[in-house]
Amino acid sequence: MPEIQSLSGRIQELDRAVNFWNTAMIWSLVFTALAAIAVVVTTRIGLQRAKQLADVQAELTRAKESQLALDLKDKDIKIAGAEERAAEANRKAEEERLRRVELQRSVLHRMIPQIGVGDKMNYDSLKPFKGVNVILRYAPEREPGMFSGNLAAIVQNAGWNFLGQQPAKKNEIVEGVTVEGDSDFSMKAAKSLVEFLKISGIDGARLTAAKPGSASKDTVEILIGPMPDPFK
């Protein structure tokens, strides 16, 4: 029958279509599975490479930090060496300076020259007190003793009545020159001597009143202590 033949042909045609699309679906599933596998594989590889990159970067950072630490240590060593050399140079320079100061101290001494211009002398300010008694005492050291002799000659040439000079006990007299008077006249004479000493460049000259009974009447007492340190 024509209708049966037509339906049979239609069935065959649909069967072929179903088989085709079933086959296509299977291949699609295969491709999808392969794609999923590819995603898993590539993701895993990507993660592994990312970890390897992070590890290498961390290693590079550690290497840089280690090198930086070595460089800084080397610089610290060089700086410490330079500072040590500078400190040693400063120490030697200070030792040399102290040696020069000590040498200068050993040769420095107080001395007032007697200077005259015509009939005028540099100690003329002391002459108005001609006849005043004067005693000199000095610290038991070389320089104070020499300066005592220098002052003794000046006051005698100014007409003062020189009663002598003698060493004091160690540390009995303070540094500088202390001039004492025991009366109005001797105090005026002592003041003129202190002014003369200062004008002559003698450091540490000072005026004080004598203690009762420390000297004869109308007497100026000159106490010569160690020379003040000019380097302080």
Secondary structure, DSSP 8 states (H G I E B T S, - for coil): -HHHHHHHHHHHHHHHHHHHHHHHHHHHHHHHHHHHHHHHHHHHHHHHHHHHHHHHHHHHHHHHHHHHHHHHHHHHHHHHHHHHHHHHHHHHHHHHHHHHHHHHHHH--------EETTEETTGGGGGGTT-EEEEEE-SSHHHHHHHHHHHHHHHHTT-EEEEEEE--TT-S-SSEEEEESSHHHHHHHHHHHHHHHHTT-TTEEEEE--TTSS-TTEEEEEE-----TT-
